[in-house]
Amino acid sequence: MPTVQVGDLKDDDFLLDVREDDEWQAGHAEGALHIPISEFVGRYGELTEAAPQDGRVHVICRSGGRSAQVTMYLVQQGIDAVNVDGGMQFWAASGRTVVTDEGKPGSVL
């Protein structure tokens, strides 16, 4: 499965967060698109509308398990998708910004 390290992500890379609502509300990467894995198939069109044409989708969750499932699904659909290794835990541990919807400092559940 295609995988990328948090340290290899650029600020303008398209990020899809598939964690559940409570996890998202506690804290997320600024600018990420949020579609919980439990709602993903029904909301798939939101991703295709928001994702850059001919661009890569970087899929993230808490630690990498759920995002791996979504990444495999997207690759099967012909989308250039990669799993973010270590997820939001590695994101926060590497010093990347985690925010709430209000733009305040957030945390990873």
Backbone as CSV, one residue per row, in Angstrom:
resi,resn,N_x,N_y,N_z,CA_x,CA_y,CA_z,C_x,C_y,C_z
1,MET,0.843,-1.184,0.000,0.000,0.000,0.000,0.883,1.240,0.000
2,PRO,0.506,2.229,-0.815,1.294,3.461,-0.847,1.220,4.201,0.490
3,THR,2.381,4.568,0.989,2.478,5.211,2.301,3.427,6.395,2.213
4,VAL,3.142,7.409,3.039,4.005,8.579,3.119,4.255,8.886,4.598
5,GLN,5.411,9.422,4.885,5.754,9.819,6.251,5.258,11.244,6.502
6,VAL,4.896,11.536,7.733,4.429,12.876,8.092,5.456,13.930,7.681
7,GLY,6.710,13.655,7.908,7.764,14.611,7.590,7.898,14.918,6.110
8,ASP,7.344,14.059,5.257,7.433,14.272,3.812,6.271,15.101,3.262
9,LEU,5.279,15.388,4.107,4.116,16.157,3.656,4.453,17.644,3.577
10,LYS,3.949,18.276,2.527,4.100,19.722,2.374,2.840,20.401,2.906
11,ASP,2.944,21.661,3.244,1.817,22.399,3.817,0.599,22.431,2.911
12,ASP,0.810,22.400,1.593,-0.322,22.500,0.675,-0.818,21.141,0.161
13,ASP,-0.313,20.039,0.715,-0.793,18.718,0.313,-2.238,18.528,0.762
14,PHE,-3.042,17.867,-0.064,-4.450,17.617,0.247,-4.531,16.488,1.272
15,LEU,-5.179,16.771,2.405,-5.256,15.816,3.506,-6.707,15.453,3.779
16,LEU,-6.997,14.156,3.817,-8.316,13.629,4.134,-8.241,12.946,5.493
17,ASP,-8.987,13.461,6.463,-9.028,12.913,7.820,-10.271,12.031,7.941
18,VAL,-10.074,10.741,8.240,-11.193,9.797,8.300,-11.552,9.390,9.736
19,ARG,-11.067,10.160,10.715,-11.418,9.873,12.115,-12.870,10.261,12.385
20,GLU,-13.388,9.803,13.504,-14.776,10.088,13.868,-14.910,11.523,14.389
21,ASP,-16.155,11.995,14.511,-16.424,13.397,14.861,-15.772,13.837,16.169
22,ASP,-15.816,12.996,17.205,-15.239,13.398,18.488,-13.729,13.586,18.387
23,GLU,-13.079,12.747,17.596,-11.636,12.875,17.398,-11.316,14.160,16.625
24,TRP,-12.089,14.415,15.586,-11.905,15.622,14.777,-12.084,16.871,15.627
25,GLN,-13.142,16.896,16.445,-13.437,18.073,17.253,-12.349,18.345,18.285
26,ALA,-11.693,17.304,18.779,-10.606,17.485,19.749,-9.403,18.162,19.102
27,GLY,-9.176,17.858,17.835,-8.055,18.475,17.130,-7.765,17.795,15.813
28,HIS,-7.387,18.600,14.825,-7.107,18.095,13.485,-6.089,18.994,12.793
29,ALA,-5.637,18.536,11.650,-4.726,19.341,10.843,-5.533,20.443,10.164
30,GLU,-5.019,21.642,10.229,-5.706,22.775,9.614,-5.819,22.560,8.107
31,GLY,-7.015,22.786,7.572,-7.238,22.665,6.144,-7.594,21.268,5.660
32,ALA,-7.593,20.288,6.552,-7.935,18.920,6.150,-9.431,18.800,5.852
33,LEU,-9.772,17.874,4.974,-11.164,17.530,4.711,-11.531,16.404,5.666
34,HIS,-12.668,16.535,6.341,-13.088,15.526,7.311,-14.273,14.735,6.782
35,ILE,-14.052,13.441,6.565,-15.126,12.505,6.244,-14.860,11.252,7.083
36,PRO,-15.644,11.043,8.154,-15.414,9.870,9.006,-15.518,8.571,8.210
37,ILE,-14.705,7.594,8.572,-14.718,6.311,7.870,-16.109,5.683,7.927
38,SER,-16.842,5.906,9.012,-18.178,5.328,9.152,-19.180,5.925,8.165
39,GLU,-18.851,7.065,7.574,-19.735,7.736,6.617,-19.109,7.834,5.225
40,PHE,-17.944,7.226,5.057,-17.135,7.500,3.875,-17.817,7.132,2.560
41,VAL,-18.367,5.939,2.455,-18.953,5.516,1.181,-20.105,6.442,0.791
42,GLY,-20.956,6.805,1.751,-22.085,7.684,1.473,-21.684,9.111,1.136
43,ARG,-20.512,9.525,1.585,-20.053,10.900,1.360,-18.887,10.975,0.370
44,TYR,-18.677,9.900,-0.365,-17.561,9.806,-1.303,-17.525,10.987,-2.283
45,GLY,-18.687,11.441,-2.716,-18.759,12.559,-3.655,-18.127,13.829,-3.115
46,GLU,-18.177,14.023,-1.795,-17.537,15.208,-1.199,-16.030,15.179,-1.443
47,LEU,-15.463,13.988,-1.394,-14.031,13.868,-1.644,-13.715,14.169,-3.097
48,THR,-14.473,13.586,-4.007,-14.161,13.795,-5.420,-14.346,15.255,-5.827
49,GLU,-15.255,15.965,-5.158,-15.434,17.391,-5.445,-14.297,18.231,-4.871
50,ALA,-13.808,17.866,-3.698,-12.806,18.683,-3.001,-11.365,18.357,-3.391
51,ALA,-11.106,17.115,-3.757,-9.733,16.694,-4.052,-9.235,17.371,-5.324
52,PRO,-7.955,17.684,-5.357,-7.400,18.306,-6.551,-7.428,17.338,-7.739
53,GLN,-7.803,17.845,-8.904,-7.764,17.015,-10.113,-6.320,16.611,-10.367
54,ASP,-6.104,15.368,-10.658,-4.754,14.839,-10.924,-3.807,15.049,-9.745
55,GLY,-4.364,15.225,-8.545,-3.534,15.400,-7.356,-3.619,14.189,-6.453
56,ARG,-2.769,14.160,-5.483,-2.708,13.042,-4.542,-3.554,13.338,-3.314
57,VAL,-4.222,12.306,-2.815,-4.995,12.387,-1.580,-4.185,11.697,-0.484
58,HIS,-3.863,12.446,0.565,-3.135,11.918,1.718,-4.165,11.612,2.791
59,VAL,-4.302,10.332,3.148,-5.352,9.890,4.060,-4.758,9.676,5.444
60,ILE,-5.436,10.257,6.459,-4.908,10.204,7.824,-6.017,9.824,8.805
61,CYS,-5.630,9.113,9.858,-6.529,8.818,10.979,-5.701,8.979,12.257
62,ARG,-6.028,8.280,13.300,-5.282,8.436,14.552,-3.892,7.812,14.456
63,SER,-3.850,6.549,13.986,-2.560,5.857,13.967,-2.209,5.210,12.632
64,GLY,-3.152,5.142,11.707,-2.849,4.609,10.387,-3.678,3.422,9.940
65,GLY,-4.465,2.830,10.824,-5.254,1.652,10.466,-6.470,1.972,9.609
66,ARG,-7.285,2.888,10.080,-8.490,3.249,9.318,-8.122,3.930,8.009
67,SER,-7.108,4.774,8.065,-6.695,5.465,6.844,-6.138,4.475,5.820
68,ALA,-5.533,3.390,6.282,-5.043,2.361,5.360,-6.212,1.731,4.607
69,GLN,-7.313,1.473,5.302,-8.493,0.885,4.653,-9.043,1.831,3.579
70,VAL,-9.162,3.113,3.923,-9.689,4.085,2.972,-8.722,4.258,1.804
71,THR,-7.432,4.271,2.085,-6.438,4.392,1.018,-6.579,3.244,0.023
72,MET,-6.710,2.027,0.515,-6.861,0.869,-0.380,-8.115,1.014,-1.233
73,TYR,-9.205,1.478,-0.634,-10.451,1.691,-1.371,-10.257,2.732,-2.469
74,LEU,-9.624,3.846,-2.128,-9.413,4.916,-3.107,-8.526,4.456,-4.259
75,VAL,-7.476,3.712,-3.950,-6.590,3.200,-4.998,-7.379,2.288,-5.942
76,GLN,-8.276,1.472,-5.376,-9.115,0.604,-6.210,-10.039,1.420,-7.112
77,GLN,-10.376,2.643,-6.691,-11.230,3.524,-7.491,-10.417,4.317,-8.515
78,GLY,-9.109,4.088,-8.543,-8.258,4.776,-9.507,-7.754,6.129,-9.037
79,ILE,-7.894,6.412,-7.748,-7.436,7.690,-7.193,-6.015,7.526,-6.658
80,ASP,-5.194,8.527,-6.897,-3.827,8.554,-6.378,-3.915,8.895,-4.889
81,ALA,-3.891,7.864,-4.051,-4.038,8.050,-2.604,-2.895,7.362,-1.877
82,VAL,-2.491,7.977,-0.754,-1.444,7.396,0.092,-1.871,7.482,1.554
83,ASN,-1.463,6.495,2.322,-1.728,6.455,3.749,-0.633,7.232,4.480
84,VAL,-1.028,8.083,5.417,-0.053,8.819,6.221,0.358,7.926,7.389
85,ASP,1.587,7.456,7.359,2.099,6.522,8.351,2.096,7.143,9.746
86,GLY,1.524,6.426,10.692,1.504,6.892,12.077,0.380,7.853,12.399
87,GLY,-0.306,8.347,11.378,-1.491,9.171,11.561,-1.277,10.448,12.359
88,MET,-2.371,10.889,12.984,-2.346,12.138,13.752,-1.441,12.045,14.974
89,GLN,-1.211,10.839,15.473,-0.274,10.702,16.593,1.117,11.149,16.165
90,PHE,1.582,10.679,15.008,2.892,11.083,14.505,2.867,12.547,14.079
91,TRP,1.722,12.989,13.530,1.567,14.384,13.112,1.866,15.304,14.303
92,ALA,1.182,15.066,15.409,1.354,15.901,16.601,2.752,15.737,17.190
93,ALA,3.245,14.496,17.236,4.564,14.236,17.818,5.681,14.910,17.019
94,SER,5.450,15.125,15.735,6.480,15.763,14.902,6.412,17.286,14.968
95,GLY,5.486,17.802,15.782,5.398,19.244,15.966,4.482,19.954,14.996
96,ARG,3.744,19.194,14.199,2.790,19.815,13.277,1.607,20.378,14.063
97,THR,0.986,21.403,13.530,-0.107,22.085,14.215,-1.366,21.228,14.248
98,VAL,-1.991,21.183,15.429,-3.276,20.519,15.632,-4.227,21.578,16.181
99,VAL,-5.368,21.783,15.493,-6.296,22.846,15.871,-7.715,22.306,16.034
100,THR,-8.541,23.095,16.728,-9.969,22.814,16.811,-10.663,23.569,15.686
101,ASP,-11.970,23.386,15.550,-12.720,24.119,14.529,-12.656,25.622,14.753
102,GLU,-12.452,26.034,15.999,-12.354,27.463,16.336,-10.957,28.019,16.098
103,GLY,-10.039,27.165,15.654,-8.683,27.614,15.399,-7.784,27.644,16.622
104,LYS,-8.292,27.109,17.734,-7.492,27.053,18.966,-6.638,25.786,18.960
105,PRO,-5.594,25.738,19.794,-4.777,24.533,19.872,-5.637,23.323,20.240
106,GLY,-5.434,22.237,19.522,-6.200,21.022,19.767,-5.311,19.896,20.254
107,SER,-5.917,18.732,20.414,-5.179,17.552,20.851,-5.657,16.344,20.053
108,VAL,-4.876,15.282,20.084,-5.211,14.058,19.365,-5.755,13.047,20.367
109,LEU,-6.984,12.594,20.113,-7.582,11.564,20.979,-7.108,10.194,20.559
